[in-house]
Amino acid sequence: MSCALAGLIVLYTSALRERFNINESSKGLKYRSKADRNICTTPQCVTAAARLLQNMDPSVEPCQDFYQYACGGWIERHVIPETSSLHSVFNILRDELEIVLKGVLEMESKDDREAFKKAKTLYSSCMNESEYALLGSTYTLYYIVELHSMSYTYTCDLCRTLQNYLAWMLIMERVSSMSRRFKDMRAHYRKALHGTTVEEVRWRDCVRYVQGNMENAVGALYVRAVFSGNSKRMVRELIKKIQEAYVETLEELSWMDEQSKEKAREKVRFVFSCDKISISKTHFLVNYPGIMLNFISFYASIFLSVFPAGILQPPFFSEKQLQALNFGGIGMVIGHEITHGFDDQGRNFDKDGNMYNWWSNFSAEHFEDQSKCMVEQYGKFSWKLAGGQNVSGITTLGENIADNGGVRQAYKAYMKWVEREGEEPRLPGLEMDHKQLFFLNFAQVWCGACRPEYAIQSIKTDPHSPLEYRVLGSLQNFEAFSEAFHCARGTPMNPEEKCRVW
């Protein structure tokens, strides 16, 4: 063992004792038993263990509130930035990604391809705020006048509503390209609506603008700067394993007849076959035009960049962290996106992306029944931060189906991996086996906090359930979780009634 590693473990153990009041006489703990011989002590494992422990709140009983148990420490340690209304693991990764992009966009190179040069020029011009003051707002106001002069065949009230909406959307889109007084007005608006008190620094706006308009070039710059090629292979394999798990899971569904199951098999094999997936420099799952059309139909969306390279880092993924963490992290995200092709919207499309009813009457009726269960379950969640308003089980149904299906497929794929490769070693200081680590990392992917203003708005408009209910709802429905944490029947995390679609 190297001196550096030894020092890291000493520091880690010291912090661990302080947090959990562990003393040398604690002989009963699993990590001090004969299992010591099978504990991972690599720097990556020590770092992962420290992260997991820091994020937890060990004072909470996991069978009572697993989200607070998994994320209580994270919530206590993190303060919502004044520029944000929501702060989460996803937001932190986005911020880190933007720092990298800022660096590559500001770096000049004579060897840059033309697309890279244009991206850097666009970023540079965006950063030149002094030009905006000289140009004034005439250019943008011209388009607003044009919008208001458009002719409609609708009623007068609807016509006025559409004009106002289009003008408002244009203004909000263009504010970043206008002078300071417009940005100050937007800041007042955001404070009232979202509770934020400070505007983002200019370079973040510019990075997001260039990223949104030159996605391929910016993605290639990012991957070239930080990305390991071996991760592509590992994620390809993960996608394939979870695809296989999804197909196998169909056999467990008593509510679906064989005719509909076969159509579902065809769809998932066709769309997610690794032969049909192009792993590019921009995203892990970027599809050539024919497949892109299929995905657009499945998601009823105008884009599909499902697995951006920016989230392929801890806690979602790492080449050298335990597979329990990879499957619980990016594996669940892959499963989530696959399940979207079979949620309340995606199920209306066939394997070719055409809107087509491939369901038998029997299966369609039972799909509705299974979905109603989930609508009622999530509709009972009352969010204190939103003034006690209940989650809309109908609005969030598609995402809830995907969350529930995603964690099931990822867990099934991981258990098949364990059958082939054997159980993984434990992490130092954690009294958890590989199954428990899977669920812990799954939950910690969703750690986050938001302002009351954001909660009140998002509960009415966001198709996703609040972060804590994405974890609680999915795990309450999953028997494997209750078994892993020995939750007695009737406890909050193991309710008598469970819902399952996929």
C-alpha positions as CSV (number, residue, x, y, z in Angstrom):
1,M,0.0,0.0,0.0
2,S,1.4,3.4,-1.0
3,C,2.1,6.1,1.5
4,A,-0.4,8.4,-0.2
5,L,-3.1,5.7,0.0
6,A,-2.3,5.0,3.6
7,G,-2.6,8.7,4.4
8,L,-5.9,8.9,2.7
9,I,-7.3,6.0,4.7
10,V,-6.1,7.6,7.9
11,L,-7.8,10.9,7.1
12,Y,-10.9,9.1,6.0
13,T,-11.1,6.9,9.2
14,S,-10.6,10.0,11.4
15,A,-13.5,11.8,9.7
16,L,-15.6,8.7,10.0
17,R,-15.0,8.3,13.7
18,E,-15.9,11.9,14.3
19,R,-19.2,11.7,12.3
20,F,-20.4,8.3,13.6
21,N,-18.7,8.3,17.1
22,I,-16.9,5.0,16.2
23,N,-14.4,3.8,18.8
24,E,-11.9,1.0,18.8
25,S,-14.0,-1.2,20.9
26,S,-16.8,-1.4,18.3
27,K,-16.1,-5.1,17.4
28,G,-19.6,-5.9,16.4
29,L,-19.6,-3.8,13.2
30,K,-19.5,-5.8,10.0
31,Y,-16.6,-3.9,8.7
32,R,-14.5,-5.1,11.7
33,S,-15.5,-8.7,11.2
34,K,-13.9,-11.4,9.0
35,A,-15.4,-9.5,6.0
36,D,-12.4,-7.1,6.5
37,R,-10.5,-9.4,4.1
38,N,-13.0,-8.4,1.4
39,I,-13.0,-4.6,1.7
40,C,-12.0,-2.4,-1.2
41,T,-9.3,0.1,-0.1
42,T,-8.4,1.6,-3.4
43,P,-8.4,5.4,-3.5
44,Q,-11.5,5.3,-5.6
45,C,-13.3,3.1,-3.1
46,V,-12.2,5.2,-0.1
47,T,-13.4,8.4,-1.9
48,A,-16.7,6.8,-2.8
49,A,-17.2,5.6,0.8
50,A,-16.5,9.1,2.1
51,R,-18.9,10.7,-0.3
52,L,-21.7,8.2,0.5
53,L,-21.2,8.7,4.3
54,Q,-21.1,12.5,4.0
55,N,-24.3,12.6,2.2
56,M,-26.2,10.3,4.6
57,D,-28.1,11.1,7.8
58,P,-27.5,7.9,9.9
59,S,-29.9,9.1,12.6
60,V,-32.8,8.4,10.3
61,E,-34.2,4.9,10.0
62,P,-34.0,3.8,6.4
63,C,-37.3,2.0,6.5
64,Q,-39.1,5.2,7.7
65,D,-37.7,7.7,5.2
66,F,-35.0,6.5,2.9
67,Y,-34.6,9.8,1.1
68,Q,-33.7,11.6,4.4
69,Y,-31.5,8.7,5.4
70,A,-29.6,8.8,2.1
71,C,-29.5,12.6,1.5
72,G,-29.9,14.2,5.0
73,G,-26.2,14.9,5.2
74,W,-26.1,16.4,1.7
75,I,-29.0,18.7,2.4
76,E,-27.4,19.9,5.7
77,R,-24.1,20.6,4.0
78,H,-25.3,22.4,0.9
79,V,-26.6,25.9,0.7
80,I,-28.7,26.9,-2.3
81,P,-26.7,29.5,-4.3
82,E,-28.3,33.0,-4.6
83,T,-28.4,32.5,-8.3
84,S,-30.5,29.4,-8.2
85,S,-33.9,28.3,-7.0
86,L,-32.9,24.6,-7.2
87,H,-29.7,23.0,-6.1
88,S,-29.0,19.3,-6.6
89,V,-26.4,16.8,-7.6
90,F,-27.5,17.4,-11.2
91,N,-27.0,21.1,-10.8
92,I,-23.5,20.7,-9.4
93,L,-22.4,18.4,-12.3
94,R,-23.8,21.0,-14.7
95,D,-21.9,23.8,-13.0
96,E,-18.7,21.7,-13.1
97,L,-19.3,20.9,-16.8
98,E,-19.7,24.6,-17.6
99,I,-16.4,25.4,-15.9
100,V,-14.7,22.9,-18.2
101,L,-16.5,24.3,-21.2
102,K,-15.5,27.9,-20.3
103,G,-11.9,26.8,-20.3
104,V,-12.0,25.1,-23.7
105,L,-14.0,27.9,-25.3
106,E,-11.5,30.5,-24.1
107,M,-8.5,28.5,-25.2
108,E,-7.1,29.5,-28.6
109,S,-5.5,26.9,-30.8
110,K,-4.2,27.1,-34.4
111,D,-5.1,23.5,-34.9
112,D,-8.8,23.9,-34.2
113,R,-11.3,22.7,-36.7
114,E,-13.6,25.3,-38.3
115,A,-16.5,24.3,-36.1
116,F,-14.4,24.8,-33.0
117,K,-13.3,28.2,-34.2
118,K,-16.9,29.3,-34.8
119,A,-17.9,28.1,-31.3
120,K,-15.1,30.1,-29.7
121,T,-15.9,33.1,-31.8
122,L,-19.6,32.9,-30.8
123,Y,-18.6,32.7,-27.1
124,S,-16.2,35.6,-27.4
125,S,-18.9,37.8,-29.1
126,C,-21.4,36.8,-26.4
127,M,-18.9,37.9,-23.7
128,N,-18.5,41.4,-25.3
129,E,-21.3,43.1,-23.3
130,S,-20.1,46.6,-24.2
131,E,-21.4,46.0,-27.7
132,Y,-25.0,45.3,-26.5
133,A,-25.2,48.8,-24.9
134,L,-24.1,50.3,-28.2
135,L,-26.6,48.3,-30.3
136,G,-29.5,49.1,-27.9
137,S,-32.7,47.1,-28.0
138,T,-34.1,48.3,-31.4
139,Y,-33.2,45.1,-33.1
140,T,-35.1,42.9,-30.6
141,L,-38.0,45.4,-30.4
142,Y,-38.4,45.1,-34.2
143,Y,-39.3,41.5,-33.8
144,I,-41.7,42.1,-31.0
145,V,-43.6,44.6,-33.1
146,E,-43.6,42.1,-36.0
147,L,-45.1,39.5,-33.6
148,H,-47.8,41.8,-32.5
149,S,-48.7,42.6,-36.2
150,M,-49.2,38.9,-37.1
151,S,-52.6,38.0,-38.4
152,Y,-54.6,35.2,-36.8
153,T,-57.9,33.5,-37.7
154,Y,-58.6,32.8,-34.0
155,T,-61.0,34.8,-31.7
156,C,-59.8,38.2,-30.6
157,D,-59.0,37.1,-27.0
158,L,-57.0,34.0,-28.2
159,C,-55.2,36.1,-30.8
160,R,-54.1,38.6,-28.1
161,T,-53.1,35.8,-25.8
162,L,-50.9,34.2,-28.5
163,Q,-49.3,37.5,-29.4
164,N,-48.5,38.3,-25.8
165,Y,-47.1,34.8,-25.2
166,L,-44.9,34.9,-28.3
167,A,-43.6,38.4,-27.4
168,W,-42.9,37.4,-23.8
169,M,-41.0,34.2,-24.9
170,L,-38.9,36.3,-27.3
171,I,-38.1,38.9,-24.7
172,M,-37.0,36.2,-22.1
173,E,-35.0,34.5,-24.8
174,R,-33.2,37.7,-25.9
175,V,-32.6,39.4,-22.5
176,S,-29.2,37.9,-22.2
177,S,-28.3,39.7,-25.5
178,M,-29.6,43.0,-24.4
179,S,-28.3,45.9,-22.2
180,R,-27.9,45.8,-18.4
181,R,-31.2,47.5,-17.6
182,F,-33.2,44.7,-19.2
183,K,-31.2,42.1,-17.2
184,D,-31.9,44.1,-14.0
185,M,-35.6,43.9,-14.8
186,R,-35.3,40.2,-15.3
187,A,-33.6,39.8,-12.0
188,H,-36.5,41.5,-10.2
189,Y,-38.9,39.1,-12.0
190,R,-36.9,36.0,-11.1
191,K,-36.7,37.1,-7.5
192,A,-40.4,37.4,-7.2
193,L,-41.1,34.1,-9.0
194,H,-38.2,31.9,-8.0
195,G,-36.7,33.5,-4.9
196,T,-33.2,34.1,-6.5
197,T,-31.5,37.3,-5.6
198,V,-28.5,37.3,-7.9
199,E,-28.1,36.9,-11.7
200,E,-25.8,34.3,-13.1
201,V,-22.3,35.5,-14.1
202,R,-22.1,36.4,-17.8
203,W,-19.8,33.6,-18.8
204,R,-22.3,31.0,-17.7
205,D,-25.0,32.5,-19.9
206,C,-22.6,32.5,-22.8
207,V,-21.5,28.9,-22.3
208,R,-25.1,27.8,-22.2
209,Y,-25.9,29.9,-25.3
210,V,-23.1,28.4,-27.3
211,Q,-23.8,24.9,-26.0
212,G,-27.4,25.2,-27.0
213,N,-26.7,26.5,-30.5
214,M,-23.5,24.5,-31.4
215,E,-24.1,21.3,-29.4
216,N,-21.9,19.1,-31.6
217,A,-18.9,21.3,-31.6
218,V,-19.1,22.1,-27.9
219,G,-19.6,18.4,-27.0
220,A,-16.6,17.4,-29.1
221,L,-14.5,20.0,-27.3
222,Y,-15.6,18.7,-23.9
223,V,-15.0,15.1,-24.7
224,R,-11.5,15.9,-26.2
225,A,-10.6,17.7,-23.0
226,V,-11.7,15.3,-20.3
227,F,-13.2,12.1,-21.5
228,S,-11.8,8.6,-21.3
229,G,-12.4,6.4,-24.3
230,N,-12.7,3.3,-22.2
231,S,-15.9,4.7,-20.7
232,K,-17.6,4.5,-24.0
233,R,-17.1,0.7,-24.1
234,M,-18.4,0.4,-20.5
235,V,-21.5,2.4,-21.1
236,R,-22.2,0.4,-24.3
237,E,-22.1,-2.7,-22.2
238,L,-24.3,-1.1,-19.6
239,I,-26.9,-0.2,-22.2
240,K,-26.9,-3.7,-23.6
241,K,-27.3,-5.3,-20.1
242,I,-30.2,-3.1,-19.1
243,Q,-31.9,-3.7,-22.5
244,E,-31.6,-7.4,-21.9
245,A,-33.0,-7.0,-18.3
246,Y,-36.0,-5.0,-19.7
247,V,-36.8,-7.8,-22.2
248,E,-36.6,-10.4,-19.4
249,T,-38.7,-8.3,-17.1
250,L,-41.6,-8.6,-19.6
251,E,-41.9,-12.2,-18.6
252,E,-42.8,-11.2,-15.0
253,L,-45.9,-9.1,-16.1
254,S,-49.1,-11.0,-15.6
255,W,-51.2,-8.0,-16.8
256,M,-49.7,-8.2,-20.4
257,D,-50.6,-10.9,-22.9
258,E,-48.0,-12.7,-25.1
259,Q,-49.0,-10.8,-28.2
260,S,-48.3,-7.4,-26.7
261,K,-45.2,-8.7,-25.0
262,E,-43.7,-9.8,-28.3
263,K,-44.4,-6.3,-29.8
264,A,-42.7,-4.7,-26.8
265,R,-39.7,-7.0,-27.3
266,E,-39.4,-6.0,-30.9
267,K,-39.5,-2.4,-30.0
268,V,-36.9,-2.4,-27.3
269,R,-34.6,-4.6,-29.3
270,F,-34.9,-2.5,-32.4
271,V,-34.5,0.9,-30.8
272,F,-31.8,0.1,-28.3
273,S,-29.8,-2.5,-30.2
274,C,-26.2,-1.6,-29.9
275,D,-25.9,-2.2,-33.6
276,K,-28.2,0.8,-34.1
277,I,-26.7,3.1,-31.6
278,S,-24.0,5.6,-32.6
279,I,-21.6,6.5,-29.8
280,S,-20.3,9.9,-30.8
281,K,-18.0,12.5,-29.4
282,T,-21.0,14.6,-28.4
283,H,-23.1,12.1,-26.5
284,F,-23.1,8.5,-25.6
285,L,-26.4,7.9,-27.2
286,V,-26.7,10.0,-30.3
287,N,-28.7,8.4,-33.1
288,Y,-28.2,8.7,-36.8
289,P,-31.3,10.4,-38.4
290,G,-33.5,7.3,-38.9
291,I,-33.2,6.2,-35.3
292,M,-33.4,9.8,-34.1
293,L,-36.9,10.0,-35.7
294,N,-38.0,6.9,-33.8
295,F,-36.8,8.4,-30.5
296,I,-38.5,11.7,-31.2
297,S,-41.8,9.8,-31.7
298,F,-41.3,7.7,-28.5
299,Y,-40.6,10.7,-26.3
300,A,-42.9,13.2,-28.2
301,S,-39.9,15.5,-27.9
302,I,-37.9,17.6,-30.2
303,F,-34.5,16.2,-29.1
304,L,-33.0,13.1,-27.7
305,S,-29.6,13.7,-26.2
306,V,-30.1,11.1,-23.5
307,F,-26.7,10.4,-22.0
308,P,-24.5,13.5,-22.1
309,A,-20.9,12.8,-21.3
310,G,-21.1,15.4,-18.6
311,I,-22.9,13.2,-16.2
312,L,-20.6,10.2,-16.7
313,Q,-18.7,10.9,-13.5
314,P,-19.4,10.1,-9.8
315,P,-21.9,9.6,-8.4
316,F,-23.4,8.4,-11.7
317,F,-20.4,6.6,-13.2
318,S,-16.7,5.9,-12.9
319,E,-14.5,3.3,-14.5
320,K,-13.0,2.4,-11.2
321,Q,-15.9,2.6,-8.7
322,L,-18.0,-0.4,-7.7
323,Q,-20.5,-1.7,-10.3
324,A,-23.2,-1.4,-7.6
325,L,-22.7,2.4,-7.8
326,N,-22.5,2.4,-11.6
327,F,-25.7,0.4,-12.0
328,G,-27.5,2.4,-9.3
329,G,-26.3,5.7,-10.9
330,I,-26.1,5.8,-14.7
331,G,-27.7,2.4,-15.0
332,M,-30.9,3.7,-13.5
333,V,-30.8,6.7,-15.9
334,I,-30.4,4.3,-18.9
335,G,-33.3,2.2,-17.6
336,H,-35.4,5.4,-17.0
337,E,-34.9,6.5,-20.6
338,I,-35.6,3.1,-22.0
339,T,-38.9,3.0,-20.0
340,H,-39.9,6.3,-21.5
341,G,-40.5,4.4,-24.7
342,F,-43.2,2.5,-22.9
343,D,-44.8,5.1,-20.6
344,D,-48.2,6.6,-21.0
345,Q,-47.0,8.6,-24.1
346,G,-44.3,6.4,-25.6
347,R,-46.5,3.3,-25.6
348,N,-48.5,4.8,-28.4
349,F,-45.6,4.3,-30.9
350,D,-44.4,1.1,-32.5
351,K,-40.8,0.0,-33.1
352,D,-40.5,2.2,-36.2
353,G,-41.6,5.3,-34.4
354,N,-45.0,5.4,-36.0
355,M,-48.1,6.2,-34.0
356,Y,-49.8,2.8,-34.0
357,N,-51.9,0.9,-31.5
358,W,-49.9,-2.3,-31.1
359,W,-51.6,-3.3,-27.8
360,S,-54.3,-5.9,-27.4
361,N,-57.5,-4.7,-25.7
362,F,-56.6,-6.9,-22.7
363,S,-53.1,-5.4,-22.2
364,A,-54.3,-1.8,-22.9
365,E,-57.0,-2.0,-20.2
366,H,-54.6,-3.5,-17.7
367,F,-51.9,-0.8,-18.5
368,E,-54.5,1.8,-17.6
369,D,-55.3,0.0,-14.3
370,Q,-51.6,-0.3,-13.4
371,S,-51.1,3.4,-14.2
372,K,-54.1,4.5,-12.1
373,C,-52.5,2.8,-9.1
374,M,-49.4,5.0,-9.6
375,V,-51.5,8.1,-10.2
376,E,-53.2,7.6,-6.8
377,Q,-49.9,6.7,-5.0
378,Y,-48.0,9.9,-6.1
379,G,-51.1,12.0,-5.8
380,K,-51.1,11.4,-2.0
381,F,-47.6,12.9,-1.6
382,S,-48.0,16.3,0.2
383,W,-45.0,18.6,-0.3
384,K,-44.5,20.8,2.7
385,L,-42.2,23.2,0.9
386,A,-45.0,23.9,-1.6
387,G,-47.4,24.9,1.1
388,G,-48.7,21.3,1.6
389,Q,-49.9,21.0,-2.1
390,N,-50.1,17.4,-3.3
391,V,-48.1,16.1,-6.3
392,S,-50.2,15.7,-9.4
393,G,-50.2,12.0,-10.1
394,I,-51.5,12.6,-13.6
395,T,-49.0,15.3,-14.7
396,T,-46.1,13.3,-13.4
397,L,-47.2,9.8,-14.5
398,G,-44.8,9.4,-17.4
399,E,-41.8,10.3,-15.4
400,N,-43.0,8.2,-12.4
401,I,-43.4,5.2,-14.7
402,A,-39.9,5.8,-16.0
403,D,-38.4,6.1,-12.5
404,N,-40.0,2.9,-11.3
405,G,-39.1,1.0,-14.4
406,G,-35.6,2.4,-14.5
407,V,-34.6,1.3,-11.0
408,R,-36.1,-2.1,-11.6
409,Q,-34.2,-2.7,-14.8
410,A,-31.0,-1.4,-13.5
411,Y,-31.2,-3.6,-10.3
412,K,-32.1,-6.7,-12.4
413,A,-29.2,-6.1,-14.7
414,Y,-26.8,-5.6,-11.7
415,M,-27.9,-8.8,-10.0
416,K,-27.3,-10.7,-13.3
417,W,-23.8,-9.1,-13.3
418,V,-23.2,-10.3,-9.8
419,E,-24.3,-13.9,-10.8
420,R,-21.6,-13.8,-13.5
421,E,-18.8,-11.9,-11.7
422,G,-19.5,-12.6,-8.1
423,E,-20.2,-10.3,-5.2
424,E,-18.2,-7.1,-5.0
425,P,-16.1,-6.1,-2.0
426,R,-17.6,-3.8,0.6
427,L,-16.6,-0.2,1.0
428,P,-14.6,0.8,4.1
429,G,-16.6,2.2,7.0
430,L,-20.0,1.3,5.5
431,E,-22.1,-1.4,7.1
432,M,-23.7,-2.3,3.7
433,D,-23.6,-5.1,1.2
434,H,-23.6,-4.7,-2.5
435,K,-27.4,-4.6,-2.8
436,Q,-27.8,-1.8,-0.2
437,L,-25.0,0.2,-1.9
438,F,-27.0,0.0,-5.2
439,F,-30.0,1.6,-3.6
440,L,-28.0,4.1,-1.6
441,N,-26.3,5.5,-4.7
442,F,-29.6,5.5,-6.6
443,A,-31.1,7.7,-3.9
444,Q,-28.1,10.0,-3.6
445,V,-28.3,10.8,-7.4
446,W,-31.5,12.7,-6.5
447,C,-30.2,14.6,-3.5
448,G,-31.2,18.3,-3.7
449,A,-32.9,21.3,-2.2
450,C,-35.0,24.1,-3.5
451,R,-36.6,27.4,-2.5
452,P,-40.3,27.6,-1.5
453,E,-41.0,29.8,-4.6
454,Y,-39.6,27.1,-6.9
455,A,-41.6,24.4,-5.1
456,I,-44.9,26.3,-5.5
457,Q,-44.3,26.8,-9.2
458,S,-42.8,23.4,-10.1
459,I,-45.5,21.3,-8.4
460,K,-48.0,22.9,-10.8
461,T,-45.9,22.6,-14.0
462,D,-43.0,20.1,-13.7
463,P,-43.7,16.7,-15.3
464,H,-41.2,15.2,-12.7
465,S,-42.2,14.5,-9.1
466,P,-40.2,16.4,-6.5
467,L,-36.7,14.8,-5.9
468,E,-37.6,13.2,-2.6
469,Y,-40.7,11.6,-4.0
470,R,-38.9,10.3,-7.0
471,V,-36.9,8.2,-4.5
472,L,-39.6,7.3,-2.0
473,G,-42.2,6.4,-4.6
474,S,-39.9,4.2,-6.6
475,L,-38.5,2.3,-3.6
476,Q,-41.9,1.9,-1.9
477,N,-43.0,-0.1,-4.9
478,F,-39.9,-2.3,-5.1
479,E,-39.8,-5.5,-3.0
480,A,-36.1,-5.9,-3.6
481,F,-35.4,-2.7,-1.7
482,S,-37.5,-3.8,1.3
483,E,-35.6,-7.1,1.3
484,A,-32.2,-5.4,1.1
485,F,-32.9,-3.2,4.1
486,H,-35.1,-5.6,6.0
487,C,-38.1,-3.3,6.1
488,A,-41.1,-4.9,7.8
489,R,-44.4,-5.0,5.9
490,G,-46.4,-1.9,6.7
491,T,-43.5,0.4,7.4
492,P,-43.5,3.7,5.3
493,M,-40.9,2.2,2.9
494,N,-42.7,-1.1,2.5
495,P,-46.4,-0.3,2.3
496,E,-49.0,-3.0,1.9
497,E,-50.2,-1.8,-1.5
498,K,-47.6,-1.5,-4.2
499,C,-47.9,-0.2,-7.8
500,R,-46.1,-1.6,-10.8
501,V,-46.3,-0.9,-14.5
502,W,-43.1,-2.3,-15.9
